């Protein structure tokens, strides 16, 4: 039966609740905003009037049998999945749920080392043993791309007992791996394929974008609707294709981690965003792609800048490319991406997604306009005039996969001591260190700390990067295994 994608059952139920003007003697305690007047005056009273708790007319996310169930079924159909699960703790909880649904303590899982920290945390929670594969590297851009089919084949040959393969579709900067062929290979060996599609919520809805992982045969896929699909921050979907993984197990795992008091603001925004994508997605994304292509062409006519795109397809680790990821190499200006990130925010009032040593990333999505892209282009033109001719150059450090000594879970629960980061060479890390965004760990619990890692962290600190993961907020010290 084909469902009507114009429907928004959860959102409609929430509007009906609002219209009834119910007298609340349940939680939350602000009681339709009356107990939080200052906040209500700023965000609007209606927001707090629909910030409500689970009840019969609004269903319950832990065991949906009503309007949430209907909304999840619509989402599953929109993404060609068998089942969809609403998440209010972001794709982080979805990634962790995928790993925990497949892997028991000691089970092996094959994954690229440039996975998000949520995958590492999923290893800690599940007790799974990581088998890392090295992503392909673009040395010119200083970026890790996707993984090659050959690297996956080698990992499977060495570890035929692995339970699953974990992939990223796309990477933060828009590169995709050959998911279809990797899925075929994995299924041939009885391995499930789990995909972090945090930045690919829009793929399904336009023919000129890369394929989404579920359509290519993946077993599970965690999708950040809030990143590129228009819903509110923290709202995501977990998609399941039945076969190797049971729906009941997935629901049980989600309920281990997800709140029983899920936000109806977040969940109803998924419902509405799904409708927008399913009904109007191609039209909306056609405009987004035009904005991106026009901006990319203009930026590539600015001295010192290179906005990379579809020309990367066919290079190592780039099976396809998401053009809505506007990555801009700034090395020609003699500044780092970290510096460009700060300059755009502080001098031009423009917030891009992230900066690294060589690049900045602007994510263009369903809410962008010609005016917003023009503002970015004009700012970059001004920066080119100001910084062009700057002779300063930076060497990017592309780290090889660190040596895994013990599993992330064993390291997490091991006895630890605190040492200066400068003195930690050769030690086994008891913590992660990462820049956020993108949240990809430089070192994780159980890995040996190399001199290269220490020097890279020092470079990041010199660029005033937002480092996190260590108990020490300034990353002068790190916990390592030992007494």
C-alpha positions in Angstrom: 0.0 0.0 0.0 1.3 3.4 -1.0 1.1 5.9 1.8 0.1 9.6 1.4 3.3 11.6 1.9 1.3 14.8 2.3 0.2 13.6 5.7 1.9 14.6 9.0 0.1 12.5 11.6 2.3 13.5 14.6 2.3 17.2 13.7 -1.4 17.2 13.2 -2.0 15.5 16.6 0.3 18.1 18.2 -1.7 21.0 16.6 -5.0 19.4 17.8 -3.6 19.2 21.3 -2.7 22.9 21.1 -6.2 23.8 19.9 -7.9 22.0 22.8 -6.2 24.3 25.4 -5.7 21.4 27.8 -5.1 22.2 31.5 -1.8 20.5 32.3 -1.2 18.6 35.5 1.6 16.6 34.0 5.2 17.4 33.1 7.0 19.5 31.9 6.9 21.8 34.9 6.8 25.1 33.0 3.1 24.4 32.2 2.8 25.7 28.7 5.5 28.4 29.4 3.8 30.1 32.3 6.7 29.0 34.6 9.4 30.2 32.2 8.2 33.6 31.2 11.5 35.1 30.2 12.3 32.3 27.8 8.7 32.2 26.5 8.9 35.9 25.6 12.1 35.3 23.6 11.1 32.1 21.7 7.4 32.7 21.6 4.7 31.2 23.8 3.5 28.7 21.2 6.8 26.9 21.3 6.4 26.1 25.0 2.7 25.4 24.7 3.5 22.4 22.5 6.5 21.3 24.5 4.6 18.5 26.1 5.0 15.0 27.4 3.8 11.6 26.1 0.1 10.9 26.4 -2.5 8.7 24.6 -3.4 11.2 21.8 0.3 11.9 21.1 1.6 8.3 21.4 4.9 7.2 23.0 8.3 6.9 21.2 9.4 3.9 23.3 6.5 1.8 22.0 4.7 3.6 19.3 1.2 2.3 18.4 -0.5 5.6 17.2 0.5 8.8 15.5 4.3 8.3 16.0 4.0 4.8 14.5 2.2 6.3 11.5 4.8 9.0 11.2 7.6 6.5 11.3 5.9 4.4 8.6 5.7 7.4 6.3 9.4 8.1 6.9 10.3 4.5 6.2 8.4 4.6 2.9 9.9 8.0 1.9 13.4 6.4 2.3 12.5 3.0 0.8 13.3 1.3 4.2 11.2 -1.4 5.9 11.3 0.5 9.2 12.2 3.9 10.5 12.7 4.9 14.1 12.5 8.5 15.4 15.5 9.7 17.3 15.8 12.7 19.6 19.5 12.3 20.6 20.8 12.9 17.1 22.4 10.5 14.8 24.9 9.8 17.6 22.3 7.6 19.2 21.5 6.0 15.8 25.1 5.1 15.2 25.5 3.6 18.6 22.2 1.7 18.2 23.4 0.2 14.8 26.6 -1.1 16.3 24.9 -2.4 19.5 22.2 -4.1 17.4 24.7 -6.2 15.5 27.8 -6.6 17.7 28.2 -8.4 21.0 31.4 -7.9 23.2 34.4 -9.2 21.4 32.8 -9.2 17.9 34.8 -7.6 15.1 33.5 -4.7 13.1 35.3 -3.3 10.0 35.2 0.5 9.8 37.2 3.5 8.5 39.3 5.3 11.1 37.8 8.7 10.1 34.4 7.7 11.6 32.7 10.1 14.0 33.2 9.8 17.7 29.7 8.3 18.0 31.1 5.1 16.3 34.0 4.9 18.8 31.5 5.4 21.6 29.4 2.6 20.0 32.4 0.3 20.3 32.8 1.2 23.9 29.1 0.5 24.7 29.0 -2.7 22.7 32.4 -4.1 23.5 33.1 -4.7 19.8 36.6 -4.9 18.5 37.4 -2.4 15.7 39.2 -3.5 12.5 40.2 -0.1 11.1 40.7 0.5 7.4 42.6 3.5 6.1 40.5 5.9 4.1 41.9 7.2 0.9 43.8 10.5 1.2 43.7 13.6 -1.1 47.1 15.1 -0.2 46.5 18.3 -2.2 43.4 19.1 -0.2 44.7 17.5 3.0 41.5 15.5 3.4 40.5 11.9 4.1 38.0 10.7 1.5 36.0 7.4 1.3 37.3 3.9 1.5 38.2 1.8 -1.5 36.6 -1.6 -2.3 40.0 -3.1 -2.3 40.7 -2.0 1.3 37.4 -3.6 2.4 38.3 -6.8 0.5 41.6 -7.0 2.3 40.0 -6.4 5.7 37.4 -9.1 5.0 40.1 -11.6 3.9 42.0 -11.0 7.1 38.9 -11.0 9.3 36.3 -13.2 7.8 34.6 -13.6 11.2 33.7 -9.8 11.4 30.0 -9.2 12.0 29.6 -6.0 10.2 31.1 -3.2 8.0 30.5 0.4 9.0 30.7 3.1 6.3 30.2 6.8 6.0 28.0 8.2 3.2 29.1 10.9 2.6 32.2 12.1 4.4 31.9 15.6 6.0 33.3 17.2 2.8 30.9 15.2 0.5 32.9 12.2 -0.8 31.1 8.8 -1.1 32.5 5.3 -1.3 31.3 2.6 -3.7 28.6 1.5 -1.3 26.8 -0.7 -3.7 29.8 -2.9 -4.4 30.8 -3.0 -0.8 27.3 -4.1 0.2 27.5 -6.9 -2.3 30.8 -8.0 -0.9 29.8 -7.8 2.7 26.5 -9.7 2.2 28.4 -12.4 0.3 30.3 -13.0 3.5 27.2 -12.7 5.8 28.2 -9.3 7.2 25.7 -6.6 7.9 26.4 -3.1 6.4 25.8 -0.1 8.8 26.0 3.4 7.4 26.5 6.7 9.0 24.5 9.0 6.7 24.5 12.0 9.0 25.2 14.3 6.0 23.1 12.5 3.4 19.4 13.0 4.5 18.7 14.8 1.2 20.3 12.2 -1.1 17.1 10.2 -1.7 15.2 13.1 -3.1 17.1 14.3 -6.1 18.5 12.3 -9.1 21.6 14.4 -9.4 22.8 13.7 -5.8 24.6 10.5 -4.8 22.5 7.5 -3.9 21.4 7.0 -0.4 22.7 3.8 1.4 19.4 2.1 1.9 18.7 2.2 -1.8 22.1 0.7 -2.4 21.3 -2.3 -0.1 22.6 -1.3 3.3 21.0 -3.0 6.3 20.9 0.0 8.6 21.4 3.7 8.1 21.4 6.6 10.6 20.3 9.8 9.0 20.6 13.4 10.4 17.3 15.0 9.1 18.3 18.1 11.1 21.6 18.6 9.2 20.4 18.7 5.6 16.7 17.9 5.7 15.4 20.9 7.7 14.2 19.4 11.0 15.3 20.7 14.4 18.7 20.1 15.9 19.0 16.6 17.5 16.2 15.1 15.4 17.2 12.1 13.3 16.1 8.8 11.8 17.3 5.3 12.1 16.4 3.3 9.0 16.3 -0.5 8.8 16.1 -3.0 5.9 14.9 -6.3 7.3 16.9 -9.5 6.8 20.1 -9.7 8.8 18.9 -7.5 11.6 15.5 -7.8 13.5 13.3 -4.8 14.1 12.6 -5.9 17.7 16.2 -5.9 18.6 16.7 -2.4 17.2 13.8 -1.0 19.2 15.1 -2.7 22.3 18.6 -1.1 21.8 17.2 2.3 21.1 15.1 2.1 24.3 18.3 1.4 26.3 19.7 4.8 25.3 16.8 7.1 24.3 14.8 9.2 26.7 11.3 8.1 27.6 10.4 11.8 27.5 11.1 12.5 23.8 10.6 16.1 22.7 7.4 16.5 20.5 9.0 19.7 19.0 11.8 17.5 17.7 9.7 14.6 16.6 7.0 16.7 14.9 9.8 18.6 13.0 10.9 15.2 11.6 7.3 14.6 10.4 7.1 17.9 8.6 10.6 17.7 7.2 9.9 14.3 5.8 6.8 15.6 4.1 8.7 18.5 2.6 11.4 16.2 1.2 9.0 13.6 0.0 6.6 16.0 -1.7 8.8 18.9 -2.7 12.3 17.6 -2.3 13.3 17.5 -6.0 12.0 21.0 -6.6 13.7 22.4 -3.5 17.0 20.6 -4.0 17.1 21.6 -7.7 17.3 25.2 -6.4 19.9 24.3 -3.8 22.1 22.6 -6.4 21.9 25.7 -8.6 22.9 27.9 -5.7 25.9 25.7 -5.0 27.0 25.4 -8.6 26.8 29.2 -9.2 28.7 29.9 -5.9 31.3 27.3 -6.7 31.9 28.8 -10.2 32.2 32.3 -8.7 34.6 31.2 -5.9 36.8 29.5 -8.5 37.3 32.8 -10.2 38.6 34.4 -7.0 42.4 34.5 -6.7 43.8 32.1 -4.1 40.7 30.0 -3.6 39.6 26.6 -4.9 36.0 25.3 -4.4 36.3 21.6 -5.1 33.4 19.6 -6.5 32.4 16.9 -9.0 35.8 16.9 -10.7 37.0 14.8 -7.7 34.8 11.9 -8.8 37.1 9.0 -9.9 40.0 10.1 -7.7 40.9 7.7 -4.9 38.1 7.4 -2.4 35.6 9.5 -4.3 33.0 7.3 -6.0 30.5 10.2 -6.1 30.3 13.7 -4.6 27.7 15.8 -2.9 27.7 19.2 -4.5 25.8 20.7 -1.6 29.0 20.5 0.4 30.8 23.6 -0.5 34.4 22.9 0.5 36.9 25.7 -0.2 40.6 25.3 -0.2 42.2 28.5 1.2 45.9 27.7 1.0 46.4 30.1 -1.9 45.7 32.9 0.6 48.5 31.9 2.9 46.1 31.3 5.8 44.7 28.1 7.3 41.1 27.0 7.2 40.9 27.6 10.9 41.9 31.2 10.4 39.5 31.6 7.5 36.7 30.2 9.7 37.4 32.8 12.4 37.7 35.7 9.9 34.4 34.9 8.2 32.6 34.8 11.6 34.3 37.8 13.3 34.7 40.2 10.4 31.8 39.2 8.0 29.2 37.7 10.4 29.2 34.5 8.4 29.3 31.1 10.2 30.6 28.2 8.1 30.4 24.6 9.3 34.1 24.1 10.0 37.7 24.8 9.1 40.7 22.6 9.0 44.4 23.2 8.1 43.7 23.7 4.4 40.0 24.2 3.9 36.7 25.6 5.1 33.3 23.9 4.6 30.0 25.7 4.0 27.0 23.4 4.1 24.2 24.5 1.7 20.8 23.1 2.3 17.1 23.5 2.1 17.0 26.8 4.0 19.6 28.7 2.0 19.0 31.5 -0.4 20.7 33.4 -3.2 21.3 36.2 -0.8 23.1 34.0 1.7 25.4 32.5 -0.9 26.1 35.9 -2.4 27.1 37.2 1.1 29.6 34.3 1.4 31.0 34.9 -2.1 31.5 38.7 -1.5 33.2 38.0 1.8 35.6 35.6 0.1 36.3 38.2 -2.6 37.2 40.7 0.1 39.4 38.1 1.9 41.2 37.4 -1.3 42.2 41.1 -1.7 43.2 41.3 1.9 45.3 38.1 2.1 46.4 37.3 -1.4 50.2 37.4 -1.5 50.5 36.3 2.1 53.6 34.1 1.9 52.8 32.1 5.0 52.3 28.4 4.3 51.3 25.5 6.5 52.1 21.8 6.3 49.1 19.6 6.8 49.5 16.4 8.8 47.6 13.4 7.5 47.9 10.8 10.2 48.0 7.1 9.5 45.7 4.8 11.5 47.0 4.7 15.1 48.1 1.3 16.5 45.2 -0.3 18.4 46.6 -2.0 21.5 43.4 -2.8 23.5 39.8 -2.5 22.6 38.1 0.9 23.2 35.8 -0.7 25.8 38.7 -2.3 27.8 40.7 0.9 27.6 37.7 2.9 28.8 37.4 0.7 31.9 41.1 0.3 32.6 43.0 2.0 35.4 44.5 5.3 34.2 47.1 7.9 35.1 47.4 11.5 34.0 50.5 12.6 32.0 51.4 15.8 30.1 50.4 15.4 26.5 54.0 16.4 25.5 55.3 13.4 27.5 52.7 10.9 26.3 54.6 9.4 23.3 54.3 5.6 23.3 51.6 5.6 26.0 48.2 3.9 25.4 45.5 6.5 25.4 42.7 6.3 27.9 40.8 9.2 26.3 39.8 10.6 22.9 41.0 13.9 21.4 39.1 15.5 18.6 38.3 18.8 17.0 34.5 19.4 17.0 33.2 19.8 14.4 33.8 17.4 12.7 34.1 15.1 15.8 36.5 12.6 14.2 38.9 11.4 16.9 42.7 12.0 16.4 43.3 9.3 19.0 40.8 7.1 20.9 41.0 4.9 24.0 43.2 1.9 23.5 45.4 3.4 20.8 49.1 4.2 21.1 50.0 7.9 21.1 52.6 8.7 18.6 54.9 11.8 18.3 52.9 12.7 15.1 49.7 12.7 17.1 51.2 15.0 19.7 52.6 17.4 17.1 49.2 17.5 15.3 47.4 18.3 18.5 49.9 21.1 19.2 49.2 22.5 15.7 45.5 22.4 16.3 45.9 24.2 19.6 48.0 26.9 17.9 45.1 27.5 15.6 42.7 27.8 18.5 40.7 24.8 17.4 37.8 23.6 19.5 39.3 20.5 21.0 37.4 18.1 23.2 37.4 14.6 24.6 39.9 14.9 27.4 39.0 15.6 31.0 41.5 18.5 30.8 39.6 21.2 28.9 42.9 22.7 27.6 44.4 19.4 26.5 47.6 20.0 28.3 47.2 16.6 30.0 45.8 13.3 28.9 44.8 10.2 30.7 46.7 7.1 29.6 46.5 3.4 30.7 48.5 2.5 33.8 48.7 3.1 37.5 
